[in-house]
Amino acid sequence: MKNSEKLILSIIAGWITLHIFIFTSIKPNSCLDQHHEKFWPFDGGIVKCTYDKTELMTYILTPIIMYLVYKILSLIKTTKK
């Protein structure tokens, strides 16, 4: 594994850890109805309660899928040589 891939995986691991921390820090009964239509966990520096399982999966799976596409494309590139 190259150093650049180790760096990418480290960033992804940090990203996932951050979002799991945000998800677990939100109390379920502290929601405000006015924030339910927004798709971002921050509002003026405050974590909102609308950070639900859908957003967690979106923010975690997106970088993982991007890394998998990167790996597939690099494998295709090396096999064409």
PEKAUR-V880331 format. One line per field, one symbol per residue. ss: DSSP state (a for helix, b for strand, c for the rest). psi: psi as a letter, one per 20 degrees, with the letter a starting at -180 (. if undefined). burial: + if it has 16 or more other ideal C-beta (glycine too) atoms within 10 Angstrom, else -. A space follows every 10 residues. Layout:
ss->???
psi->???
burial->???
This chain:
ss->ccaaaaaaaa aaaaaaaaaa aaaaaccccc ccaaaccccc cbbccbbccc ccaaaaaaaa aaaaaaaaaa aaaaaaaaac c
psi->prhhhhgghg gggggggghh gggiipphjk qphiihiqlp iqokjpprij nahghghghg hghgghgggg gghhhgghhi .
burial->-------+-- -----+--+- -++------- ---------- +------+-+ +---++--++ --+------- ---------- -
